[in-house]
Amino acid sequence: MQQALDLLSRMLLKRDDPVWMEDPGYFGASIAFESVGARIVPVPVDTEGLSVSAGLRMCPQAKGAYVTPAHQFPLGMTMSLERRMEVLKWASSAGAFVIEDDYDSEYRFEGQPVPAMQTLDGNSNVIFIGSFSKILFPSLRLGYVVLPPQLADYFLAFRSRTDFRSVNLDQAVLCDFIVEGHLGRHLRRMRNLYASRLEALIAGGERYLKGRLKISGVRAGLYTVGFLENGMNSRQGETAAAARGVEVFALDRYTLKRPDQKGLLLGFAAFDETAIRKGLIQLAAALDQNASGAVKNVRQLTSVL
């Protein structure tokens, strides 16, 4: 995924070219854009995804945009159909590219699968990227780019001048794995497992974190976001959790210009329900604002294990 962003940034952008990016958004994209000297335009997101109207006010002639429409990173919402069409209309009129990052749309636990924005694109503005790191395992290090036809040969030529290390054997094995139906079966099994773990996290949040952290109700992905209700900011919440041995990530790590939304990113996919419950109990204690209350509450919470 990062290699795709790096190659596309170097192929499509020049120094000082403006590019829209979701705010908050994926830090790997901002690293890629900054590495070529592009000017990042931080466009806020709302409940429907990237705000095109805000982008038009800030920089209508941007060279491109980076979006995560299936599962916005890090807030989790799905971009609405109306908003997708607004993005495509702008891209067509501005002659801009759109990088659609589909990093974990396979893990959607309710409703119908969300079609890629690229399928709505009649003007060949959208470049669709994804990775097998989350649906299989990170050390596989395989991703993909689905390009408009007019860019395909150019991209391949560009890549051949920068990287001679194609992992052909791994690609061939993965191809057989997909064609023979193993990937589909794997995804169905993992969706069921991860859905149950997310439900355990949401239910546990209602039980243990009330008044401290409100966990999002989005049923998708391998992580979710929670918003602090105890007066802490994101970094204070992250630090307090780390002191209790709970790894979470401050939401303001992913913001560009917008104010801290006072939230934490919580991973759940790697933990069984017992580990999730124990982690929530420790997180609840960490988010209590006074030490005496934390000691009292953690004793009360531990008694229910």
C-alpha positions in Angstrom: 0.0 0.0 0.0 2.7 2.5 1.0 4.7 1.6 -2.1 1.6 2.3 -4.3 1.2 5.7 -2.6 4.8 6.5 -3.1 4.9 5.6 -6.8 1.7 7.4 -7.5 2.8 10.5 -5.7 6.1 10.6 -7.7 4.3 9.9 -11.0 1.4 12.3 -10.6 2.6 15.2 -8.5 5.3 17.9 -8.7 6.6 20.2 -6.0 4.0 22.6 -4.7 1.1 20.8 -6.4 -1.9 21.0 -4.1 -3.7 17.7 -3.2 -6.8 17.2 -1.1 -6.5 14.9 1.8 -9.1 13.9 4.4 -8.7 15.5 7.8 -8.3 13.4 9.9 -6.7 10.9 7.5 -4.1 8.3 6.9 -0.6 9.4 7.8 1.1 7.2 5.2 -0.6 9.2 2.4 0.6 12.5 3.9 4.1 11.1 4.1 4.0 10.1 0.4 2.7 13.5 -0.7 5.2 15.4 1.5 8.1 13.4 0.1 7.6 14.8 -3.4 7.0 18.3 -2.1 3.3 18.5 -2.8 1.1 20.9 -0.8 -1.4 19.0 1.3 -4.8 20.7 1.5 -6.5 19.3 4.7 -10.2 18.9 3.8 -12.4 18.1 6.8 -14.7 15.0 6.8 -18.2 14.9 8.2 -20.7 12.1 8.6 -20.8 11.6 4.8 -17.1 11.6 4.2 -14.8 14.2 2.7 -16.5 17.6 2.4 -16.3 18.6 -1.2 -17.8 22.0 -0.5 -15.0 22.7 1.9 -12.4 21.5 -0.6 -13.8 23.8 -3.2 -13.6 26.7 -0.9 -10.0 25.9 0.1 -8.5 24.8 -3.2 -10.8 24.1 -6.2 -7.9 23.5 -8.6 -6.1 20.8 -6.6 -4.3 18.2 -8.7 -5.8 15.3 -6.9 -7.5 13.9 -3.8 -6.9 11.0 -1.5 -10.0 9.3 0.0 -11.0 6.2 2.0 -14.7 6.0 1.0 -15.5 2.5 2.1 -14.3 2.9 5.7 -12.9 6.4 6.4 -9.6 6.3 8.2 -9.7 6.8 11.2 -13.3 7.8 11.9 -14.9 4.8 10.2 -17.9 6.3 8.3 -18.8 5.2 4.8 -18.9 7.9 2.1 -22.4 8.5 0.9 -23.4 8.0 -2.7 -24.2 11.7 -3.1 -20.7 12.7 -1.7 -19.0 10.2 -4.0 -20.7 11.7 -7.0 -19.6 15.2 -5.8 -16.0 14.0 -5.6 -16.2 12.5 -9.2 -17.9 15.7 -10.6 -15.2 17.9 -9.1 -12.4 15.6 -10.4 -13.8 15.6 -13.9 -14.2 19.4 -14.0 -10.8 20.0 -12.5 -8.9 17.3 -14.4 -7.8 15.9 -11.1 -7.0 12.3 -10.1 -8.6 10.5 -7.1 -6.8 7.9 -5.2 -9.4 5.5 -3.6 -7.7 3.6 -0.8 -9.7 0.4 -0.1 -7.6 -0.8 2.8 -10.1 -3.0 4.6 -13.6 -2.9 2.9 -13.7 -6.7 3.0 -14.5 -6.5 6.7 -17.9 -5.1 6.8 -20.2 -6.7 9.4 -23.6 -5.3 8.5 -25.5 -4.3 5.4 -24.6 -4.9 1.8 -21.0 -4.7 0.5 -20.0 -1.2 -0.6 -19.1 -1.0 -4.3 -15.9 0.8 -5.1 -16.1 4.5 -6.1 -14.1 3.6 -9.2 -17.2 1.7 -10.5 -19.1 5.0 -10.7 -16.3 6.8 -12.5 -17.1 7.4 -16.2 -14.1 9.7 -16.8 -11.2 7.5 -15.7 -10.2 9.8 -12.8 -10.1 7.2 -10.0 -7.1 5.1 -9.1 -8.0 2.2 -6.9 -5.4 0.8 -4.4 -5.5 -2.0 -1.9 -3.5 -4.5 0.0 -3.6 -8.1 1.2 -1.9 -7.1 4.5 -5.1 -6.9 6.5 -7.1 -9.7 4.8 -4.3 -12.2 5.0 -1.2 -11.2 6.9 1.2 -8.1 6.9 4.4 -10.0 6.1 3.0 -11.0 2.7 3.8 -7.5 1.5 1.5 -7.6 -1.5 -0.8 -4.9 -2.8 -2.5 -3.8 -6.0 -3.3 -0.8 -8.1 -6.3 -0.6 -10.5 -5.5 2.1 -12.9 -7.4 3.9 -15.7 -6.3 2.4 -19.0 -4.4 5.4 -20.1 -2.2 5.3 -17.0 -1.4 1.6 -16.9 1.6 1.5 -19.3 3.0 4.7 -17.9 2.7 3.3 -14.3 4.4 0.0 -15.2 7.2 1.8 -17.0 7.7 4.1 -14.0 7.7 1.2 -11.6 10.2 -0.8 -13.7 12.7 2.1 -13.4 12.4 2.2 -9.6 11.9 -1.4 -8.4 13.2 -4.7 -9.9 12.1 -6.8 -6.9 8.8 -8.2 -8.0 7.8 -11.2 -5.8 6.6 -13.4 -8.6 6.3 -16.6 -6.7 4.2 -15.1 -3.9 2.0 -13.5 -6.5 1.5 -16.8 -8.3 0.6 -18.6 -5.1 -1.8 -15.9 -4.1 -3.4 -16.0 -7.5 -4.1 -19.8 -7.1 -5.3 -19.2 -3.6 -7.9 -16.7 -4.9 -8.9 -18.7 -8.0 -9.5 -21.9 -6.1 -11.9 -20.1 -3.7 -9.7 -20.2 -0.6 -9.7 -16.5 -0.1 -13.5 -16.2 -0.2 -13.8 -18.9 2.4 -11.1 -17.3 4.6 -12.9 -13.9 4.4 -16.2 -15.4 5.4 -14.6 -17.1 8.4 -12.7 -14.0 9.5 -15.7 -11.7 9.1 -17.7 -13.9 11.5 -14.8 -13.9 14.0 -14.1 -10.2 13.8 -17.7 -9.3 14.0 -18.1 -11.2 17.3 -15.0 -9.4 18.7 -16.3 -6.0 17.7 -19.6 -6.8 19.3 -17.7 -7.8 22.5 -15.9 -4.5 22.4 -19.0 -2.4 21.8 -21.0 -4.3 24.5 -18.1 -4.1 26.9 -17.7 -0.4 26.2 -21.3 0.2 27.3 -20.7 -1.8 30.4 -17.3 -0.5 31.5 -16.6 2.8 29.8 -19.8 4.7 30.4 -19.0 8.4 31.1 -15.4 7.8 30.0 -15.3 6.8 26.4 -18.2 6.4 23.8 -17.3 3.7 21.3 -18.5 4.3 17.7 -21.3 2.1 16.4 -19.7 1.5 13.0 -19.7 -2.2 12.2 -16.7 -2.5 9.9 -12.9 -2.8 9.8 -10.3 -4.1 12.3 -10.4 -1.2 14.6 -12.9 1.3 15.9 -12.8 4.8 17.4 -14.0 6.0 20.8 -14.6 9.5 21.8 -13.5 10.7 25.3 -16.2 11.9 27.6 -14.1 12.4 30.7 -12.5 15.8 29.9 -9.2 14.3 28.7 -7.7 15.2 25.3 -6.5 12.4 22.9 -2.9 12.4 24.0 -3.9 12.4 27.7 -6.1 9.4 27.1 -3.4 7.6 25.1 -0.8 8.2 27.9 -3.2 7.1 30.6 -4.0 3.9 28.8 -0.3 3.1 28.2 0.3 3.5 31.9 -2.2 0.6 32.4 -0.7 -1.5 29.7 -3.4 -0.8 27.1 -2.2 0.2 23.7 -4.5 2.8 22.0 -3.7 5.6 19.6 -4.7 9.2 20.1 -7.0 10.5 17.4 -5.1 13.7 17.0 -2.1 11.7 15.6 -4.1 11.6 12.4 -5.4 15.2 12.2 -3.8 17.8 10.0 -5.4 21.1 10.9 -8.7 20.4 12.6 -8.9 20.6 16.4 -8.4 17.5 18.5 -11.6 15.5 18.4 -10.7 13.9 21.7 -10.8 10.3 20.8 -8.8 7.0 20.8 -8.3 4.4 18.1 -9.0 0.9 19.5 -7.9 -2.3 17.8 -9.9 -5.4 18.5 -9.3 -8.0 15.7 -6.2 -9.6 17.3 -7.8 -10.3 20.7 -10.4 -12.8 21.9 -13.3 -11.7 24.0 -11.6 -12.4 27.4 -8.7 -10.2 26.4 -11.0 -7.5 25.2 -12.9 -7.5 28.4 -9.8 -7.3 30.5 -8.4 -4.5 28.3 -11.7 -2.5 28.7 -11.5 -2.9 32.5 -7.9 -1.5 32.5 -8.9 1.2 30.1 -11.8 2.3 32.3 -9.5 2.6 35.3 -7.0 4.5 33.2 -9.6 7.0 32.0 -10.8 7.9 35.5 -9.6 11.4 36.3 -8.5 10.9 39.9 -6.2 8.2 41.3 -8.5 7.3 44.2 -11.4 6.9 41.9 -9.3 4.7 39.5 -8.3 2.4 42.3 -11.9 2.1 43.6 -13.4 1.6 40.1 -10.8 -1.0 38.9 -11.5 -3.1 42.0 -15.2 -2.9 41.3 -14.8 -3.8 37.7 -12.3 -6.6 38.3 -14.8 -8.3 40.6 -17.1 -8.9 37.6 -14.5 -11.0 35.7 
